[in-house]
C-alpha cells in the first residue's frame, strides 16, 4: 500500500511539471532582441518574480552575440526534479527464518594432544571365582595313515585315518591338526616312508609358520624317515604336517594295508601348574 502511494505521488509531480512546461511554450513569443541584448539563461527571471529582482536583472552582464537561445526555448530554465523516496516507509515486516543450510565439509584433523596426567590407582578388585578342580593338565595324541600321498599344485595338509591316542580329542582328525588347549611345552614326532625314485618333502607347521623339514632325496631304495622337535605352545595354537606343492615328483609311500606314516605329540610341562 505504501509503495502504491509513493508511485501515485511521483506520477502527480511529473504531471504538474508537464503542465507548467506546456503553459510556458503556449505564451506569446517574446520580442526579438538583438543578440547583444539577450540575457543569458542564468539571468532570466519569471514575470511573477518581485520587481526588485527584475530591475537588478536589467543591469546584468550581456552575453556575447555568439550565445543564442534556441527557438522555442522557454523564458526561464526548468528546474531539475530529483525524486526522493523515503525507504523507511517501504520497509516491510521481518520475514520468516529460512531453512538451515547444508553443513560444510569437515576440517582437517588437528594435531594429537599431549598425554594427560596419570590417574590415581584404582581400588583392589574382588577375588575371582575358584577354578575348575577337575581340569586336566594333560594332552597327548598319536595318529597314523595307511594311504599314500602325492603332491599337487598347492600345499596339502597331511590328514590321518587311524587313531592310536587322542586324549580329550585335542587332535582334529578331519583337518589333521592338533589344537592346544593346555599351554605349555610339547614334544612332537613325525615318521614317514619314502618312495623309490621320488622326493619326500614335508614340514611340521606351527600355525602358518614352518618349524622343521622332513626331507629325503630321490633314491632307488625306500627308507623310513623321522623328524622330532619340542615346541612351546599357547592356547589355540595349531600344529600340523604339510606336504610341499609340486615342483618335482614328491610323495609319501604307503600300501593301504600297513601304517607307514605316524604323527605323535604330548605335553611335557604345562605353563601353569
C-alpha positions as CSV (number, residue, x, y, z in Angstrom):
1,X,0.0,0.0,0.0
2,X,2.8,2.4,0.9
3,X,4.6,1.7,-2.4
4,X,1.4,2.5,-4.3
5,X,1.1,5.8,-2.5
6,X,4.6,6.8,-3.4
7,X,4.1,5.8,-7.0
8,X,1.0,8.0,-7.2
9,X,2.8,11.0,-5.7
10,X,5.6,10.7,-8.2
11,X,3.1,10.5,-11.1
12,X,1.3,13.6,-9.9
13,X,4.6,15.6,-9.6
14,X,5.6,14.7,-13.2
15,X,2.1,15.7,-14.4
16,X,2.4,19.1,-12.8
17,X,5.8,19.7,-14.3
18,X,4.5,18.8,-17.7
19,X,1.6,21.2,-17.4
20,X,3.9,24.0,-16.4
21,X,6.1,23.3,-19.4
22,X,3.1,23.4,-21.7
23,X,2.0,26.8,-20.3
24,X,5.4,28.3,-20.9
25,X,5.5,27.2,-24.5
26,X,2.0,28.5,-25.3
27,X,2.7,32.0,-24.2
28,X,3.2,34.8,-26.8
29,X,6.7,34.8,-28.2
30,X,8.9,37.4,-26.6
31,X,10.1,40.5,-28.6
32,X,13.1,39.7,-30.7
33,X,16.2,41.1,-29.1
34,X,19.5,41.7,-30.6
35,X,22.0,39.1,-29.8
36,X,23.8,41.6,-27.6
37,X,20.6,42.4,-25.7
38,X,19.6,38.8,-25.0
39,X,20.1,37.8,-21.4
40,X,21.9,34.6,-20.5
41,X,19.7,31.8,-19.4
42,X,21.2,32.1,-15.9
43,X,19.9,35.8,-15.7
44,X,16.3,35.1,-16.8
45,X,13.6,35.7,-14.2
46,X,10.0,34.8,-14.3
47,X,7.4,37.5,-14.7
48,X,6.0,36.7,-11.4
49,X,9.2,37.4,-9.6
50,X,9.4,40.6,-7.4
51,X,10.1,43.9,-9.2
52,X,13.5,44.4,-7.4
53,X,14.8,41.2,-9.0
54,X,13.7,42.3,-12.5
55,X,15.3,45.7,-12.1
56,X,18.6,44.1,-10.9
57,X,18.4,41.8,-13.9
58,X,18.4,44.8,-16.3
59,X,21.9,45.7,-15.3
60,X,23.3,42.2,-15.6
61,X,26.2,41.2,-17.8
62,X,25.4,40.8,-21.5
63,X,26.2,37.6,-23.3
64,X,28.2,37.6,-26.5
65,X,26.4,37.6,-29.8
66,X,27.6,34.0,-30.3
67,X,25.4,32.8,-27.4
68,X,22.0,32.5,-28.8
69,X,18.9,30.9,-27.3
70,X,17.3,28.2,-29.5
71,X,13.9,28.9,-31.0
72,X,11.1,27.9,-28.7
73,X,13.3,27.9,-25.6
74,X,11.3,29.0,-22.5
75,X,12.0,32.3,-20.9
76,X,13.4,30.5,-17.8
77,X,15.1,27.2,-17.1
78,X,13.1,24.2,-16.0
79,X,14.2,23.3,-12.5
80,X,15.7,19.8,-12.2
81,X,13.5,17.4,-10.3
82,X,15.1,14.7,-8.3
83,X,12.5,12.4,-6.8
84,X,13.2,11.3,-3.2
85,X,11.8,8.1,-1.8
86,X,11.8,7.6,1.9
87,X,13.0,4.0,2.2
88,X,11.9,3.8,5.8
89,X,8.2,3.8,4.7
90,X,8.9,1.0,2.2
91,X,10.5,-1.4,4.8
92,X,8.3,-4.4,5.3
93,X,8.0,-6.7,8.3
94,X,10.7,-9.1,9.1
95,X,10.4,-12.3,7.1
96,X,10.3,-15.9,8.3
97,X,13.6,-17.6,9.2
98,X,15.0,-19.6,6.2
99,X,15.8,-23.3,6.1
100,X,19.0,-24.4,7.7
101,X,21.8,-24.7,5.1
102,X,23.7,-27.9,4.4
103,X,26.7,-28.4,6.7
104,X,30.1,-27.6,5.3
105,X,33.0,-30.1,4.8
106,X,34.8,-31.3,7.8
107,X,38.0,-29.5,8.6
108,X,41.4,-31.1,8.7
109,X,42.2,-33.3,11.7
110,X,44.0,-31.4,14.4
111,X,47.3,-32.5,15.9
112,X,47.3,-35.1,18.6
113,X,47.1,-33.6,22.0
114,X,49.5,-34.1,24.9
115,X,49.1,-37.1,27.2
116,X,47.2,-36.3,30.2
117,X,48.5,-36.9,33.7
118,X,48.3,-40.4,35.1
119,X,45.2,-41.1,37.0
120,X,45.1,-42.3,40.6
121,X,45.5,-46.0,41.3
122,X,42.2,-47.8,41.4
123,X,40.9,-49.8,44.3
124,X,41.7,-53.5,44.5
125,X,39.2,-55.7,42.7
126,X,37.2,-58.6,44.1
127,X,38.6,-62.1,44.2
128,X,37.7,-64.2,41.1
129,X,35.7,-67.4,41.2
130,X,37.6,-70.5,42.0
131,X,39.0,-72.5,39.1
132,X,37.7,-75.9,37.9
133,X,39.4,-78.5,40.1
134,X,38.6,-81.2,37.5
135,X,40.5,-79.5,34.7
136,X,43.2,-81.9,33.4
137,X,46.7,-80.5,32.8
138,X,47.5,-83.2,30.2
139,X,47.5,-83.5,26.4
140,X,48.6,-86.4,24.1
141,X,47.9,-87.8,20.7
142,X,49.2,-90.5,18.3
143,X,47.7,-90.9,14.8
144,X,48.6,-92.8,11.6
145,X,47.9,-93.0,7.9
146,X,47.5,-96.0,5.6
147,X,47.1,-94.2,2.2
148,X,50.0,-92.9,0.1
149,X,50.0,-89.2,-0.7
150,X,51.3,-87.4,-3.9
151,X,52.0,-83.7,-4.3
152,X,49.7,-81.4,-6.4
153,X,50.0,-77.8,-7.5
154,X,49.2,-76.5,-4.0
155,X,50.2,-77.3,-0.4
156,X,48.3,-80.2,1.3
157,X,47.7,-80.8,5.0
158,X,48.5,-84.4,5.9
159,X,45.3,-86.0,7.1
160,X,45.3,-89.2,9.1
161,X,42.9,-92.1,9.2
162,X,43.9,-94.1,12.2
163,X,43.8,-93.1,15.9
164,X,46.1,-94.7,18.5
165,X,45.7,-92.0,21.2
166,X,43.7,-88.8,21.2
167,X,43.4,-87.6,24.8
168,X,40.4,-85.3,25.3
169,X,40.0,-85.0,21.5
170,X,42.6,-82.3,21.1
171,X,43.7,-83.7,17.7
172,X,41.2,-82.9,14.9
173,X,41.1,-85.9,12.5
174,X,39.2,-84.1,9.8
175,X,41.7,-81.3,9.5
176,X,44.8,-83.2,10.6
177,X,45.7,-80.6,13.2
178,X,46.4,-80.6,16.9
179,X,44.8,-77.7,18.8
180,X,46.5,-76.6,22.0
181,X,44.1,-76.3,25.0
182,X,46.7,-76.5,27.7
183,X,49.6,-74.0,27.2
184,X,53.0,-75.4,27.9
185,X,56.0,-77.3,26.5
186,X,55.2,-80.1,24.0
187,X,57.1,-82.8,22.2
188,X,56.2,-83.8,18.6
189,X,57.4,-86.7,16.3
190,X,56.8,-87.4,12.6
191,X,57.6,-90.7,10.8
192,X,57.2,-91.4,7.1
193,X,58.3,-93.9,4.4
194,X,59.9,-92.6,1.3
195,X,59.1,-93.7,-2.2
196,X,61.6,-95.1,-4.7
197,X,62.9,-92.5,-7.2
198,X,60.7,-89.8,-5.7
199,X,61.4,-86.9,-3.5
200,X,59.9,-86.7,0.1
201,X,59.4,-83.1,1.2
202,X,57.2,-82.2,4.3
203,X,57.1,-79.5,7.0
204,X,55.9,-79.6,10.6
205,X,53.9,-76.4,11.0
206,X,53.0,-74.2,13.9
207,X,50.0,-72.2,12.8
208,X,51.2,-70.9,9.4
209,X,54.9,-71.0,10.2
210,X,57.3,-73.7,9.0
211,X,59.1,-75.1,12.0
212,X,61.2,-78.1,10.8
213,X,61.5,-80.0,7.5
214,X,61.5,-83.7,6.8
215,X,63.3,-84.3,3.5
216,X,64.6,-87.3,1.5
217,X,66.2,-87.2,-1.9
218,X,65.1,-89.5,-4.7
219,X,66.8,-92.9,-4.4
220,X,66.5,-96.4,-5.7
221,X,65.7,-97.5,-2.2
222,X,62.7,-96.6,0.0
223,X,63.5,-95.9,3.7
224,X,61.9,-94.8,6.9
225,X,62.5,-91.1,7.7
226,X,61.8,-89.4,11.0
227,X,61.8,-85.8,12.5
228,X,61.3,-84.7,16.1
229,X,61.1,-81.3,17.9
230,X,59.8,-79.6,21.1
231,X,57.6,-76.5,20.9
232,X,56.2,-74.1,23.5
233,X,52.6,-73.5,22.7
234,X,50.0,-71.0,23.7
235,X,46.3,-71.7,23.9
236,X,44.6,-72.1,20.4
237,X,48.0,-72.7,18.7
238,X,47.8,-75.3,15.9
239,X,50.5,-78.0,15.0
240,X,50.1,-80.0,11.7
241,X,52.1,-81.6,8.8
242,X,52.2,-80.0,5.3
243,X,53.2,-81.7,2.1
244,X,55.1,-79.4,-0.2
245,X,53.4,-78.4,-3.5
246,X,54.5,-80.0,-6.8
247,X,57.8,-78.7,-8.2
248,X,59.4,-82.2,-8.6
249,X,57.8,-85.6,-8.1
250,X,57.0,-85.5,-4.3
251,X,55.3,-88.3,-2.5
252,X,54.9,-90.3,0.8
253,X,54.6,-94.1,0.5
254,X,52.0,-96.4,1.9
255,X,50.3,-99.6,0.7
256,X,46.8,-99.2,2.2
257,X,47.4,-102.2,4.4
258,X,50.2,-101.4,6.9
259,X,50.7,-98.0,8.6
260,X,53.9,-96.3,7.4
261,X,53.1,-92.7,8.5
262,X,52.7,-91.7,12.1
263,X,52.4,-88.3,13.9
264,X,52.7,-88.1,17.7
265,X,52.7,-85.3,20.4
266,X,52.3,-84.9,24.1
267,X,52.6,-82.2,26.8
268,X,55.8,-82.3,28.7
269,X,55.2,-79.4,31.2
270,X,52.1,-77.1,31.4
271,X,52.8,-73.3,31.7
272,X,50.6,-73.1,34.9
273,X,50.7,-76.0,37.3
